[in-house]
Amino acid sequence: MYDFDHFISRKGKGSMKWERMYDIVKDLPEDVLPLSVADMEFKCAPEIIDGLKETLTDLPVLGYSIPTSSYYSAVTKWMSEKHAWEIDKEWIIPETGVIPALFTSVHAYTNTDDSVLIMTPVYYPFYNAVKRTNRKLVTSSLTYNGTRYEIDFEDFERKAQDPSTKLFILCSPHNPVGRVWEKQELEKVARICLDNNVIIVSDEIHFDLVMPGYQHHVLNTLSEEIAMNTIVCTAPSKTFNLAGMHTCNIVIQNQDLRKKYQNKLLSQGHMGLNILGIQACELAYTKAEHWYDALLKQLNQNKEYIESFMKENIPEIKVLNLEGTYLQWWDCRELGMSKEELETFMQQEAMLFLDEGYIFGNEGEGFERINLACPRHVLESGMTRLKEAYQKYLNKG
């Protein structure tokens, strides 16, 4: 029913990652596309595109807009059916994106002499949300055993116990390492935060993108006590490739925390969402479920293909098991390259434009993050280039 195989060139169309790719290498074959920034190289669900066309036909007035009752119904229904999460309309604060929500949260719940805790390696805007608001950054490194990442609870608790630590930003599912946190892991982290009066901001933007055999737990579903200490960031953007629509939903059950967040939005001159973003979100949650189901199958097939290819052809690159997101994490340290050499090798020799592991923190040096949300033949072509480039590298040695 759906086309996940069509190659769509976004060259010269203003795509962030495409423009960056051509800034690095000017002359590239036409079948090379970037596998970095987390938006998809798939067509959006036709149900969404057709719905937006209908909206533009029926209402050709693109004025200031606010979410409608049907919008809120769509959001609450999706959360209930997909995540067993019952939320009230009043808890939802529509926002332009999860990254702005992180910045707003830091401003709303901390002062400049406070510390904000994150678990690293992690999505690089987490660092920016702390450093660029002049807060103190505190990191707790995840423990990597060679195949999987775990939370260092002892270290995390020690950092949370510091009286200056007021906020913890959680990434769930975790980007870039691909973990879907187990219920007991989340409960333990949440309990540490509760015991030390640390507010939790839970970035769950990838919560719909979970591989077979794993289950995502929205933090607020674990207990009423946890829910009252947590801000949950959700969006249709990763699930339905709608990042450019700048529409997300921040869920804050605690009235006091919600009021602080809303007041900070007002102080920042927040003007609400755009009319097409509102409509796209509603269409995604009410019309595009079948496309979403097909997408998950495609992503899992791409995941399995890369795992199989690397084991057979370049076993020096360890592909970590992807539990959630469509962002696969590669351990490339056995290649024996520095982070600069690895980046040059991937881009200049293999013509693979990935996200370099070091941008996620020092713990990411020697790793690569690849976006699997692209046509299978694109991955196959990329892996062929990687294999050939690595053989040349070995022959030079």
Secondary structure, DSSP 8 states (H G I E B T S, - for coil): ----------TTTT-HHHHHHHHH-SS--TT-----SSS-SS---HHHHHHHHHHHHH----------HHHHHHHHHHHHHHH-----GGGEEEES-HHHHHHHHHHHH--TT-EEEEEES--THHHHHHHTTT-EEEEEE-EE-SS-EE--HHHHHHHHTSTTEEEEEEESS-TTT-----HHHHHHHHHHHHHTT-EEEEE-TTTT-B-TT-----GGGS-HHHHTTEEEEE-SHHHHT-GGG--EEEEE-SHHHHHHHHHHHHHTT-----HHHHHHHHHHHHH-HHHHHHHHHHHHHHHHHHHHHHHHH-TTSEE----BSSEEEEE-GGG---HHHHHHIIIIIS----EEGGGG-GGGTTEEEEE--S-HHHHHHHHHHHHHHHHHHHHH-
